[in-house]
Amino acid sequence: MEDRYIKPGNQERGWNDPPQFSYGLQMAPGPQRNILNKRAAPPTARPPLRCSTTEKGRGHLLGQLRSQRDKDGRHSEAEPDVEGVVMVLNRALDACRPTVKEQVCSDVAKRLRLLEASWRSGALSLPVRRRMDTLSLELQSGHWDSADDIHRSLMVDHVTEVSQWMVGVKRLIAETRNLNSEPLGPVGPV
């Protein structure tokens, strides 16, 4: 994933300033530790399986992420579509309207308009737009935990870009999770 990298730091930083790491890298599983205070297992009749060099460490994880993207089919190197993202979020809001207070719905709708305005004005960076596209796909598929993880990583990595409208997206994820309904389904003509 292009947004999982060690961010280039400020060139004017002091000698003891820590590096700026991406939130996604913190959540990735690290190398397997060898527990030294555990008793060794008895030997088996066949030799243990060894990992190939392509499956070791981070390369295997990136391969899984790439294959997951390829399965989605929608991911490309092109610009994420603002209409598609906003349409999914608005459909989720419409699904929540019967069960949620009108004041909450109007606040979420206002924040979604802020998201759309900042996207169209070019105030959002490409990693934020791509993650929002992925978040909308996860929300549409009913993967609430994955959508919440993407929301959390956006809040940690890009807080200045997303702070005004991300609260509405978070509330929308929580309310659609509470519906306990089927996924929102594919976006199509309504």
N, C-alpha and C positions, 0 to 999 in steps of 0.2 A: 504494500500500500504506500502510495507516494507521501501520505501524511504521517507515516511512522518513521521518523528520522530524528537524529539529534539536530536540534535547531541551531543555526548559526547564531552565535551570541553577539552581543553589542561589542563593537570594536573598541569602545572606550571603557570597557570594564576594568576593574582593578585586578591585581594579580591573584587575589584570593576569592574572587567571585566564583560561585559554583556554575557548572555548565547548565544550560536550559534543556531539559529532556522533555520529549513528548509524552503525554499521558498514556497513549497507546503502547509505548514501549514499557512503561511501568507495569501494565497489566499482562504483558506477554509472559508466558512461562519461561523461566530461566533454565540454565543447564542442570541436568540431573546431578544432585549431590550424592556423594558416597557416604552413607551412614556408617561410621566406624565403630559404634558401640553396639551393633547388632550382631548376633551370631550368624555365621555363614550357613547357607542352606546345604544339605547333603548333596554330593555330586550326583548328577543324572547320567543315564546311559548314553544319551546323545549330547553332542557338543552344543553349547548355547548359541543362539542365533545372534549374529552381529549386524549392526545397522550399517547400511551403505553410506558412503560419504554424502550422498544427496539428501539423506534423511536426518542427518545430524543437525541439531541445534535449530537455528533460525531459518535455514534454507527450507527445511521441511514445513515449518509454519507458513512461510511465504508461499510455498507451493500450494498448500491447502487454501490459502486466501485467494490466490490467483484462480485455482480451479473452481472455487465457489463463485467468483466473479464471472467466470466463463459460463457456468451453469445458468446464472441469472440471464445472460444474453443481452440485457439492456445496457450493461456497462460498456462504454466505449471511451475513447480518449477525447470525445467531443465535449462541449460545454453542457452541463446539466440543465434541464429544461425547467424554468421557473414556473411555467403554467402547470406542468405535471405535478410538481412538488406542492404548490399551493392548492391545486385541485384535490389532492389526496388529503391534505390537512383540513380543507374546508368540508370535505365529505365526512371526515371523522367528527368534525364539530357538529355538522347537521345530524349525525347519528346520535350524538350526546344530548342534543337540545331537549328532548322530552324528559330526561331524567335529571338535568342539571339546572340550577337557578339561572334566570335570565341575566343577572348581573355578571355571573361568572362567564357565561357564553359571550356577552358583549365585550368583556375584558379580553378574552382569548381571541375574539374576532379582531379587536383593535390591534393586538400584538401580531396577529398573522398579517394584517395590513402593513404594519411596520416592517416585518420580514420581507414582504413582497417589495415594498418601496426601497428598502436598502439593497435588495438583490438587483432591482432594475437600475438603481443609480450607480451600481458598480462598487458599493461600499464593502461588499463581501469578497473575501479572497477565494481562490479556486478550491483549496482544501475544505473550506466551510461549505461552499456550494455542493461539493461532491458528497460530503458527509450528510448534508441535509437531504440530498437525493437518496442516499442509502437509508437514512432514517425514515423517509416517507415510504420507501419500499418495504421496510421492516414493519412499519405501522400498518400498511396495507395488507401485509401477509399475516398479521396477528402475532408477530414476534415481539411482545411487549418488552421483555427483558433486554433484547438486543437493541431495540429503539431507545430504551432508557440508558443503556451503556453508551450509545453514540451521543445522546444528549449530554451525558456526564463528561465525556471526553471533549466535546465542544466547549462546555463551560470551563473546563480546566485549561485547555490549550488556546482558546480564542475568546477569552472573556470580554475583551473590549469590543469585539465585533458583534457578539451575540447577546450581550447582557440585557438589552432593551426588550427583546422579543422572545428569548428562550424560555422565560417563565411561563408564557402562554403555551409553548410547545410541550413543556413538562406537564402542565396541567391537562393538556389534551391527551397526552399519553396515559396519564393516570386515570382520566375519566373513561377513555375507551377501554382500558383494561377492566374497569369496574363494570362495564356493560355485560361482560361474559358472553358476548355474542361471537358469531363467526367472523373471520377476517373481513375487511372492507371490500375485498374483491378487486379485480382489475379495473383500471380507469377506462372508461369508455363514454360514448355519448349518453347524456342523461336526458 
